[in-house]
Amino acid sequence: MRTLKDYVLFILSLIVVIWISLNWAKADTWVMNKVEPLDGEVMQIKSAPVTDVYINDIHEKVQKKLKLLNENEKKGILKETTLDRFERDGQWCFVKIIIRQQGDDIIKEEIMECADTEHGRTDKEKIKELEKQIELEKAKKPGYWELFAAFYYKDLNAPEYCRLYSQPSHAFKSFGRACLTNEGQWKRR
């Protein structure tokens, strides 16, 4: 049960919070004024000596991309893309699409380049190959229930390992029974 003292304390604290927020909004302390040098005064900025400059990989990639864009701009190339490599008649090929401007005309060129050997694969192809290897490794290894069955049925006198499961579509909504085989497969009984 709240008393009159609680209500008065709440109203006073609310008034204090409102008053502080209004005065805070009026304060000029948060504005930074620009400092101008006086007539004839020279401003000196002191800096620390730099011995090593570190440039990360992203900076180098950006520089390469900018250099490529500048070269393409000199040649009049608006856009250049290379499609994924594919195999055709025993050769590895890729299609290069170049859109360039010559005068007032915009020209689209599709150039197909082929080689007898696979001269570099795309990242997508490498990822697909690794995913296939992972799937093959998973297929070779036994799953949880295969390992459990091998461990559980190691003893010849072990009873059958069964579990009950619900059957909501059954007429009497009774439980079903599933048992684990020696191979690690669940069979309904």
C-alpha positions as CSV (number, residue, x, y, z in Angstrom):
1,M,0.0,0.0,0.0
2,R,1.4,3.3,-1.0
3,T,1.3,6.3,1.3
4,L,1.0,10.0,0.7
5,K,4.8,10.3,1.4
6,D,5.5,7.9,-1.5
7,Y,3.4,10.0,-4.0
8,V,5.0,13.3,-2.9
9,L,8.5,11.8,-3.2
10,F,7.7,10.5,-6.7
11,I,6.2,13.9,-7.9
12,L,9.3,15.8,-6.5
13,S,11.7,13.4,-8.2
14,L,9.8,13.8,-11.5
15,I,10.0,17.6,-11.2
16,V,13.7,17.5,-10.6
17,V,14.3,15.2,-13.6
18,I,12.3,17.6,-15.9
19,W,14.1,20.6,-14.5
20,I,17.6,19.1,-15.1
21,S,16.7,18.0,-18.6
22,L,15.4,21.5,-19.5
23,N,18.5,23.2,-18.1
24,W,20.8,20.7,-19.8
25,A,19.2,21.5,-23.2
26,K,19.9,25.3,-22.6
27,A,23.6,24.8,-21.7
28,D,26.2,26.3,-24.0
29,T,29.0,24.1,-22.7
30,W,28.5,21.5,-25.4
31,V,29.3,23.9,-28.3
32,M,32.9,23.9,-29.5
33,N,34.0,27.3,-30.8
34,K,36.6,27.4,-33.6
35,V,39.9,28.9,-32.4
36,E,41.3,31.4,-34.8
37,P,45.0,32.6,-34.5
38,L,45.5,36.3,-33.6
39,D,47.1,38.7,-36.2
40,G,50.7,37.7,-36.8
41,E,50.5,34.6,-34.7
42,V,51.6,31.3,-36.2
43,M,50.0,28.1,-34.9
44,Q,52.3,25.2,-34.7
45,I,51.1,21.6,-34.5
46,K,53.4,19.1,-32.9
47,S,53.3,15.6,-34.1
48,A,55.0,12.4,-33.1
49,P,57.8,11.0,-35.4
50,V,56.6,8.2,-37.6
51,T,59.0,5.3,-38.0
52,D,56.9,2.5,-39.4
53,V,53.8,2.6,-41.6
54,Y,51.5,-0.4,-41.5
55,I,49.2,-1.0,-44.5
56,N,46.8,-3.9,-44.2
57,D,45.7,-6.2,-46.9
58,I,42.4,-4.4,-47.5
59,H,44.3,-1.2,-48.4
60,E,46.3,-3.1,-50.9
61,K,43.2,-4.7,-52.5
62,V,41.5,-1.3,-52.7
63,Q,44.6,0.2,-54.3
64,K,44.7,-2.6,-56.9
65,K,41.0,-2.1,-57.6
66,L,41.5,1.6,-58.1
67,K,44.5,1.0,-60.4
68,L,42.4,-1.4,-62.5
69,L,39.5,1.1,-62.6
70,N,41.9,3.9,-63.8
71,E,43.3,1.6,-66.5
72,N,39.8,0.6,-67.7
73,E,38.8,4.2,-67.7
74,K,41.7,5.1,-70.0
75,K,40.7,2.2,-72.4
76,G,37.1,3.3,-72.3
77,I,35.9,0.1,-70.5
78,L,32.8,0.8,-68.4
79,K,32.5,-2.7,-66.9
80,E,34.4,-6.0,-67.1
81,T,33.3,-9.2,-65.6
82,T,34.5,-12.8,-65.8
83,L,32.1,-15.7,-65.5
84,D,32.9,-19.0,-63.7
85,R,35.2,-21.5,-65.5
86,F,33.7,-24.5,-67.2
87,E,34.9,-27.6,-69.0
88,R,34.1,-28.0,-72.7
89,D,35.5,-30.7,-75.0
90,G,38.4,-31.4,-72.5
91,Q,39.4,-27.7,-72.3
92,W,38.8,-25.3,-69.4
93,C,37.1,-22.2,-70.7
94,F,35.7,-18.9,-69.2
95,V,33.7,-16.1,-70.7
96,K,34.9,-12.5,-70.2
97,I,32.2,-9.8,-70.7
98,I,33.5,-6.3,-71.5
99,I,31.2,-3.3,-71.9
100,R,33.0,-0.3,-73.4
101,Q,32.2,3.1,-74.9
102,Q,33.5,4.2,-78.2
103,G,32.3,7.7,-79.1
104,D,28.6,7.7,-78.6
105,D,28.2,4.0,-78.9
106,I,28.2,1.4,-76.1
107,I,29.6,-1.9,-77.2
108,K,29.2,-5.3,-75.3
109,E,31.9,-7.9,-76.1
110,E,31.8,-11.5,-75.0
111,I,35.2,-13.2,-75.3
112,M,35.6,-16.9,-74.6
113,E,39.1,-18.0,-73.7
114,C,40.1,-21.6,-73.4
115,A,43.1,-23.6,-72.4
116,D,44.0,-27.3,-72.3
117,T,44.7,-27.4,-68.6
118,E,42.7,-26.0,-65.6
119,H,44.6,-22.8,-65.1
120,G,43.2,-21.9,-61.7
121,R,39.8,-22.7,-60.2
122,T,37.4,-20.2,-58.8
123,D,36.6,-20.1,-55.0
124,K,33.2,-21.5,-55.6
125,E,34.6,-24.6,-57.2
126,K,37.1,-25.1,-54.4
127,I,34.3,-24.7,-51.8
128,K,32.1,-27.3,-53.6
129,E,35.0,-29.8,-53.8
130,L,35.7,-29.3,-50.0
131,E,32.0,-29.8,-49.2
132,K,32.0,-33.1,-51.2
133,Q,35.1,-34.3,-49.3
134,I,33.4,-33.4,-46.0
135,E,30.2,-35.3,-47.0
136,L,32.3,-38.3,-47.9
137,E,34.1,-38.2,-44.6
138,K,30.7,-38.0,-42.8
139,A,29.4,-41.0,-44.8
140,K,32.4,-43.1,-43.7
141,K,32.0,-42.4,-40.0
142,P,29.3,-44.1,-38.0
143,G,26.5,-42.0,-36.5
144,Y,25.5,-41.8,-32.8
145,W,22.9,-44.6,-32.9
146,E,25.3,-47.0,-34.8
147,L,27.9,-46.5,-32.1
148,F,25.4,-46.8,-29.3
149,A,24.0,-50.0,-30.7
150,A,27.4,-51.5,-31.1
151,F,28.2,-50.7,-27.5
152,Y,24.8,-51.7,-26.1
153,Y,24.4,-55.0,-27.9
154,K,28.1,-56.0,-27.3
155,D,26.7,-58.2,-24.5
156,L,24.7,-61.1,-25.9
157,N,22.3,-61.1,-23.0
158,A,21.4,-57.4,-23.3
159,P,17.6,-56.8,-23.5
160,E,16.2,-55.1,-26.6
161,Y,16.6,-51.3,-26.4
162,C,13.1,-49.8,-27.0
163,R,11.4,-46.4,-26.5
164,L,7.8,-45.3,-26.5
165,Y,6.7,-42.6,-28.9
166,S,3.4,-40.6,-29.2
167,Q,0.9,-41.3,-32.0
168,P,-1.4,-38.3,-32.1
169,S,-3.2,-39.6,-35.3
170,H,-4.0,-42.9,-33.6
171,A,-7.7,-43.6,-32.8
172,F,-7.0,-44.2,-29.1
173,K,-3.9,-41.9,-29.0
174,S,-1.9,-44.8,-27.6
175,F,1.9,-44.9,-27.5
176,G,3.9,-46.8,-30.1
177,R,7.1,-48.7,-29.5
178,A,10.3,-48.3,-31.5
179,C,13.3,-50.6,-30.9
180,L,17.0,-50.2,-31.8
181,T,18.5,-52.9,-34.1
182,N,22.0,-54.2,-33.9
183,E,22.9,-52.0,-36.9
184,G,21.7,-48.8,-35.2
185,Q,18.3,-48.4,-37.1
186,W,15.0,-47.8,-35.3
187,K,12.2,-50.2,-36.1
188,R,8.6,-49.8,-35.1
189,R,7.1,-52.8,-33.1
